[in-house]
Amino acid sequence: MQRQLGMNWLSVMTAMLFMMTGCAQDENFDQMFQRLTDGDVTVVKPAEAMELTKALFLDAREPREYEVSHIEGARCIGYDEFDLDSISDLDKSQPIVVYCSVGYRSEKIGEKLQDAGFTNVYNLYGGIFHWINTDHPVVSNTGQTNAVHAFNKKWGKWLEKGDKVYE
């Protein structure tokens, strides 16, 4: 119960952070990423992530975002309801690349993984937005797609390529 309450509180704080910081003017993508993350999880760019041997991609977005599109082979772990038990089958030394929309939620999940003893955790720089912006493919349950869940219009401005989907 405490862990669930903590994640709900964290979700509220995350939403507040998104609302307060999503409107920064004249900020480039790198500045936005640096402002949102604190560097506690090693950052890897898309090209580097693809070269990691036997890396598992974990999608820290919500299932509705994952359903629109995700990195092929990625496992949806969510954010609001993330539970370490859902990944208890993973080898703690396997390379794990966590991603979300832009990198904030994935860093927070990456920190939880490191605290749980995972030793080879990476935060995907710029999340799925940067992945798409640098011409890497995404899939849905029906195959390759150009659609990407853009979270909301304030955050969707960072998605330069692909077809933005909002709910």
Stockholm file with secondary structure:
# STOCKHOLM 1.0

chainA/1-167         MQRQLGMNWLSVMTAMLFMMTGCAQDENFDQMFQRLTDGDVTVVKPAEAMELTKALFLDAREPREYEVSHIEGARCIGYDEFDLDSISDLDKSQPIVVYCSVGYRSEKIGEKLQDAGFTNVYNLYGGIFHWINTDHPVVSNTGQTNAVHAFNKKWGKWLEKGDKVYE
#=GR chainA/1-167 SS CHHHHHHHHHHHHHHHHHHHHTTCTTCCHHHHHHHHCCSCSEEECHHHHHHSTTCEEEECSCHHHHHHCBCTTCEECCSTTCCGGGGTTSCTTSCEEEECSSSHHHHHHHHHHHHTTCCSEEEETTHHHHHHHTTCCEEETTEEECEEECSSHHHHTTCCSSEEECC
#=GC SS_cons         CHHHHHHHHHHHHHHHHHHHHTTCTTCCHHHHHHHHCCSCSEEECHHHHHHSTTCEEEECSCHHHHHHCBCTTCEECCSTTCCGGGGTTSCTTSCEEEECSSSHHHHHHHHHHHHTTCCSEEEETTHHHHHHHTTCCEEETTEEECEEECSSHHHHTTCCSSEEECC
//
